[in-house]
């Protein structure tokens, strides 16, 4: 069976930067399981996997525009230190969730601290990076009705939220 929309795919992968530095990998013996066509993977990787089957191995290079996008200056903001109420020792690199005016949570990282102002960056850490994947496809199967309804794969067909 080949990879297509509405199929559950299990892959083993290694993700590296252009210089070969390891960024991420699937856990030893534990493939990443996802629902193809549901937006669960970055577009550049998902499109390259379409049509492949179990046992296929491939190298995929994903440009930033098909990965996590280019960094946006709009996602770097200065906020008052008091917005971090109760956190005494703020430091660059700390991660938080910011809430927008609609109540949606967005991950941010402290970029720098300047007196009573904190510069936060809401860009994905891999925005602007070309990504290099080594992928082996472990399994392809039809999605269950529940997986299609939920928009994601359930490990071993079980529902774990």
Buried (B, 14 or more C-beta within 10 A) or exposed (E): EEBBEEBBBBBBBBBBEEEEEEBEBBEEEEBBBBBBBBEBBBEBBBEBBBEBEBEBEEEBBBEBEBBBBEBEEEBBBEBEBEEBEEEEEEEEEBEBEBEEEEEEEEBBBBBEBEEEBBBBBBBBEBBBBBBBBBBBBBBBBEBBEEBBEBEBBBEEEEEEE
